[in-house]
Amino acid sequence: MDNDHFIRKSSNQLLENLFKSKRTNQILFLAVLVLTFLYMLFLNLKTPLIADDFVYTFIFGTSTPVTSISDIITSQTTYYLSWGGRVIAETLTQMFMFLGKDSFNIANSVCYIVFCLAVYFLAVGRKIRFELLLLTTILIWFFTPMFGQTVMWLTGSCNYLWCGTIILLALLPFRLYEEKQTKMLKSIWFAIMMAPLFFLSGITNENTAGAMILIMLMFCLVYYKRKIDIPAFAFTGLFFSICGFLCMIFAPGNGLRATNESAVSEVTMMVGSNPIITRLSYFAYNLYALMPLVLLAAVVFVLLKNEKTQKEMVVFGIFVLAAVAAMFVMLAPPKFPPRAMFGLAAFLIIAVVYASSQLELNPKRIRKFILIPGCCLLVFYVMSLGYVGVDAMTVNKQYLARVQMIQEQKSEALIQVPEIVPLSSHNGMYGLKDVQMDPNHWVNRALADYFGVPNIVLKP
């Protein structure tokens, strides 16, 4: 009995040191960040240019290559006036295509780390807890809709990862102020300094930016209810983000884009072309895909409700309500691709990590809910990383072989290239248009123009 007591006491002490030691937490926190960055850099290096990427090497609507910053400005002006208001994402895409894929590989890996940290600090606040950062990276890895399209694909990453990061950074002062009203956050200079970021956050992505404004309003309501002075940055945040949002929504090109867009063929084949049925089908399909994360949020909600007061439920409720609002807003557009759920999935992940951070950790709970399930989840996570890495290397090898084939046959009037088939949704090419049999298909034309050859088609 004494032996068992000694072993239990020693293991409790070990767990206490691991999870509550400040220095250990800092070292492991940094290790998670470094390893995540290195792996993301590897994936970025193995992800080729895909589909729309080739289009962005040209001034919008033309086959004239972008050769300067002024060309990008001209291109984006045309885009804003004739197609849509997401000029932040489009400018980032053209800028990276102009600077080159190598620059993007490094910048995108850094952006992913900033995104993970933004999710973490919005959920946890100022505390450093490595296990919650690890949980954050795992949830982002498994529950980000169409990870390859929203994080790895250059065009998609600029639209979702980069714009999502801007939105989360704009929300961070609101969350940190709710936790602690510091002198810096109260400063008028901080409010002025943040104004450009607030404006940019409003002009990023329609449903996520709208949900962001709702979150800002809800935090202001919390300050008011708790009799906390509403800081200056809350006013500049709401004002400039709404200004940016209106600039995006009322872009002259939005009307033309709406009339040209229609539901994708897969959904139309299943439910017909009725716009209401199509919208509801998209909604149901995407909600179904999101259900594992929704169920996880429900589980942690029950645990949190049993342990904490209503005051400690507020942050959880804010981000869940924002996710629900962002989901229902997506009934408005003619189509609702799964990658459009990127922002609302991030809000749900924040809610889950927040609830996890509020639960009391004692040795018994650590053993029961963290050690065994956590180790199993970690093994599954590592296996997934390995599978995705192999798929990325395979696709990259096929892409390089395709490029070599195009270079060797540049004098040919018609170049036939083999199909590339990614196996994982974490791959940037997964689910995106690739070379078709029709030489006049937009992907074929963009690829041919990019490599300076007459025609490219898919090998039968």
Buried (B, 14 or more C-beta within 10 A) or exposed (E): EEEEEEEEEEBBEEBBEBBEEEEEBEEBBEEBBEEBBEBBBBBBBBBBBBBBBBBBBBBBEEEBBBEEEEBBEBBBEBBBEBBBBBBBBBBBBBBBBBEEBEEBBEBBBEBBBBBBBBBBBBBBBEEBBBBBBBBBBBBBBBBBBBBBBBBBBBBBBBBBBBBBBBBBBBBBBBBBBBEEEBEEBBBEEBBEEBBEBBBBBBBBBBBBBBBBBBBBBBBBEBBEEEEBEEBBBBEBBBBBBBBBBEBBBEBEBBEBBEEEEEBBEEBBEEBEEEEEBBBBBBBEBBEEBBEEBBEBBEEBBEBBBEEBEEEBBBBBBBBBBBBBBBBEBBEEBBBBBBBBBBBBBBBBBBBBBBBBBBBEBEBEEBBEBBBEEBEEBEEEBEEBBEEBBEBBBBBBEBBEEBBEBBEEBEEEEEBBBEEBEBEBBBBBBBBBBBBBEEBEBBBBBBBBBBBEBEBBBBEE
